[in-house]
Amino acid sequence: MNNYSGLQRRYSKEDLEAIIGKAQELYNKTRESYDRQTLSETASDLDIPKEYIDQAIFALKEENAIKEKERKSRLIVLAVAGGLLAVIVMVIIAVATGSTPDAKLRQMRDTYYNDIVRLDENVKTQAVQVENVIQRRFDLIPKLSGLVREYSRSEKEIIQALTGADMEYKGALSFTEKTRALGRLDQVIDAYTKSVSEGGVFKSTELYQSLMFEITGSDNRISVERKRYNDAVSAYNTFVRQYPLAEYVEKLGFDRQKEYWEDK
């Protein structure tokens, strides 16, 4: 197998001309090069002493080394210049296509801002509805306190628990604090109605039946509004967590996510 076994077996006219031309070029370079003996013989014919030939060879090597160093330096400069040019071009393209951080933020605002506002406002509206039904729940405290004072043997403890829950609610600043106060009130009511049910002393009284009816209605309204609120939170969270909006939602002035109303 010869050295040309990997090449194709047939060539076009253009390939043939190119190959012959390249072969001639390589052959001419070989013919134009001389070894050390040839140099010495030529110098001898010209009556040039050998030491001058050696000096000339050394000087030529030095010149070639300097030229090679300058060539590499030019290549480095060209490479650095090319890199800087590439960076400049990338920056120009980024600005033109809106890929800079500020441009991207503007793009997010133009694309998603109105939808986030709509979803955010829906959560706030549902939170107000929740607070309304919670307030109705706390409005029942005077009636419950009156019933306790009239019939309960553990009036002091129950009144204190109701008062504590009421104070916690009135001092609540956030939505979470208000729902936590509601949980505390529900615990008091549940404990009281359970003791009444077990005692059976005044379950048949009109005041007690009326209060239980209102508490049941309040439970139903709270359950409905809680689901609506959590649905609104789910819609908001799902939307703002989408890529690429998730990376910019806080920079646009909105919550990264909103908390669900969960049992405490």
C-alpha positions in Angstrom: 0.0 0.0 0.0 1.6 3.4 -1.0 1.2 6.8 0.6 -1.6 7.8 -1.8 -4.0 5.0 -1.0 -6.2 7.2 1.0 -6.7 9.7 -1.8 -9.4 9.5 -4.4 -8.5 7.6 -7.6 -9.9 10.1 -10.2 -9.4 13.8 -10.4 -10.9 16.6 -12.4 -8.8 18.8 -14.8 -8.7 21.6 -12.3 -7.5 19.2 -9.5 -4.8 17.9 -11.8 -3.5 21.4 -12.7 -3.5 22.3 -9.0 -1.6 19.2 -7.9 1.0 19.5 -10.7 1.5 23.2 -9.8 1.9 22.5 -6.1 4.3 19.6 -6.8 6.4 21.9 -9.1 6.5 24.6 -6.4 7.7 22.2 -3.7 10.3 20.7 -6.1 11.6 24.2 -6.9 12.0 25.1 -3.3 14.0 21.9 -2.7 16.3 22.8 -5.7 16.8 26.3 -4.4 18.0 25.2 -0.9 21.7 24.4 -0.2 23.5 22.4 2.4 26.5 23.6 4.5 29.0 21.8 2.2 27.6 23.7 -0.8 28.0 27.0 1.0 31.6 26.2 1.9 32.5 25.2 -1.6 30.9 28.3 -3.0 32.8 30.5 -0.5 36.0 28.8 -1.4 35.4 29.5 -5.1 34.9 33.1 -4.2 38.0 33.2 -1.9 35.8 34.0 1.2 37.4 32.7 4.4 35.3 30.1 6.3 34.9 32.2 9.5 33.0 34.9 7.5 30.7 32.2 6.2 30.0 31.2 9.9 29.5 34.8 10.9 27.1 35.3 8.1 25.1 32.2 9.0 24.9 33.4 12.6 23.8 36.9 11.5 21.2 35.4 9.2 19.8 33.3 12.1 19.6 36.4 14.3 17.8 38.3 11.6 15.3 35.5 11.0 14.7 35.2 14.8 14.0 38.9 15.0 11.6 38.7 12.0 9.8 35.7 13.6 9.4 37.5 16.9 8.0 40.6 15.1 5.7 38.4 13.2 4.3 36.7 16.3 4.0 40.2 18.0 1.9 41.4 15.1 -0.2 38.3 15.3 -0.8 38.9 19.0 -1.7 42.5 18.4 -4.1 41.5 15.6 -5.6 38.8 17.9 -6.2 41.3 20.7 -7.6 43.9 18.3 -9.8 41.2 16.8 -11.0 40.3 20.3 -11.8 43.9 21.2 -13.6 44.3 17.9 -15.6 41.2 18.6 -16.6 42.6 22.0 -17.6 45.9 20.5 -19.6 44.2 17.8 -21.3 42.0 20.5 -22.2 45.1 22.6 -23.6 46.9 19.5 -25.6 43.8 18.6 -26.8 43.5 22.2 -28.0 47.1 22.3 -29.6 46.8 18.9 -31.4 43.6 19.7 -32.3 44.7 23.3 -30.2 42.1 25.1 -28.6 44.4 27.7 -29.9 44.2 31.3 -31.8 47.5 31.1 -33.2 46.7 27.7 -34.3 43.3 28.9 -36.0 44.8 31.9 -37.9 47.3 29.6 -38.9 44.3 27.4 -40.2 42.5 30.4 -42.1 45.6 31.5 -43.6 46.1 28.1 -44.5 42.4 27.7 -45.8 41.4 31.2 -46.4 44.4 33.4 -50.2 44.8 32.7 -50.8 41.1 33.3 -48.9 41.1 36.6 -50.9 44.2 37.7 -54.2 42.4 36.9 -53.2 39.3 38.8 -51.8 41.3 41.7 -54.9 43.4 42.0 -57.1 40.2 41.9 -55.1 38.8 44.9 -55.6 42.1 46.8 -59.3 42.2 46.0 -59.7 38.6 47.3 -57.7 39.5 50.4 -60.2 42.3 51.1 -63.1 39.9 50.8 -61.3 37.5 53.2 -60.8 40.3 55.7 -64.5 41.2 55.4 -65.7 37.7 56.3 -63.1 37.5 59.1 -64.5 40.8 60.5 -68.0 39.4 60.4 -66.7 36.5 62.4 -65.3 38.8 65.1 -68.5 40.7 65.1 -70.1 37.7 66.7 -67.9 38.0 69.8 -70.4 40.3 71.7 -73.2 37.9 71.2 -71.1 35.0 72.2 -69.8 36.8 75.3 -73.4 37.6 76.3 -74.4 34.0 76.0 -71.3 33.0 78.1 -72.2 35.5 80.8 -75.8 34.2 81.0 -75.2 30.5 81.0 -71.6 29.4 81.3 -70.0 28.3 84.6 -66.5 29.1 83.2 -67.4 32.6 82.2 -64.1 34.3 83.2 -61.8 31.9 81.2 -63.9 32.1 78.1 -64.3 35.8 78.1 -60.6 36.2 78.5 -59.9 33.9 75.6 -62.4 35.8 73.4 -61.0 39.2 74.4 -57.5 38.0 73.7 -58.5 36.8 70.2 -60.3 40.1 69.5 -57.3 42.1 70.6 -54.9 40.0 68.5 -57.1 40.7 65.5 -57.4 44.4 66.1 -53.6 44.7 66.4 -52.9 42.6 63.3 -51.2 44.5 60.5 -50.7 41.9 57.9 -53.0 39.5 56.1 -51.2 36.6 57.7 -51.6 38.0 61.2 -55.3 38.5 60.7 -55.9 34.9 59.5 -53.8 33.7 62.6 -56.1 35.7 64.9 -59.1 34.1 63.2 -57.6 30.7 63.9 -57.3 31.6 67.6 -60.9 32.8 67.7 -62.1 29.6 66.1 -60.3 27.5 68.7 -62.2 29.4 71.5 -65.5 29.0 69.7 -64.9 25.3 69.0 -63.9 24.7 72.6 -67.0 26.5 74.0 -69.6 25.0 71.7 -68.1 21.5 72.5 -68.5 22.1 76.2 -72.1 23.4 75.6 -72.9 20.4 73.5 -71.6 18.0 76.2 -73.5 19.8 79.0 -76.7 20.2 77.1 -77.9 22.9 79.5 -79.2 25.5 77.0 -78.8 24.0 73.5 -82.4 24.5 72.9 -82.5 28.2 73.8 -83.3 30.7 71.0 -80.2 32.8 71.6 -77.9 29.7 71.4 -79.6 28.4 68.2 -79.4 31.9 66.6 -75.7 32.2 67.4 -74.9 28.7 66.0 -76.7 29.6 62.8 -74.6 32.7 62.4 -71.4 30.8 63.2 -72.2 28.2 60.6 -73.0 30.9 58.0 -69.8 32.6 58.8 -67.8 29.3 58.4 -69.3 28.8 54.9 -68.5 32.4 53.8 -64.9 32.1 55.1 -64.5 28.7 53.3 -65.7 30.2 50.0 -63.5 33.3 50.2 -60.5 31.3 51.3 -60.7 29.2 48.2 -61.1 32.3 46.0 -58.1 33.9 47.6 -55.9 30.8 47.2 -57.0 30.5 43.6 -56.0 34.1 43.0 -52.6 33.5 44.7 -52.1 30.3 42.6 -52.8 32.2 39.3 -50.3 35.0 40.3 -47.6 32.6 41.5 -47.9 30.4 38.4 -47.6 33.4 36.1 -44.6 35.2 37.7 -42.6 32.0 38.1 -42.5 31.5 34.3 -39.2 32.0 32.5 -37.9 34.6 31.8 -40.2 36.7 33.9 -39.2 35.1 37.2 -35.8 36.8 36.9 -37.3 40.2 36.6 -40.6 40.3 38.6 -39.0 41.8 41.8 -37.2 44.4 39.7 -40.6 45.4 38.3 -41.8 46.1 41.8 -43.9 42.9 42.5 -43.7 40.0 44.9 -41.7 37.0 43.7 -44.5 34.9 45.1 -47.5 35.3 47.4 -48.4 33.2 50.4 -51.4 30.9 50.5 -53.9 31.1 53.3 -53.2 28.0 55.2 -54.4 26.6 58.5 -52.2 27.7 61.3 
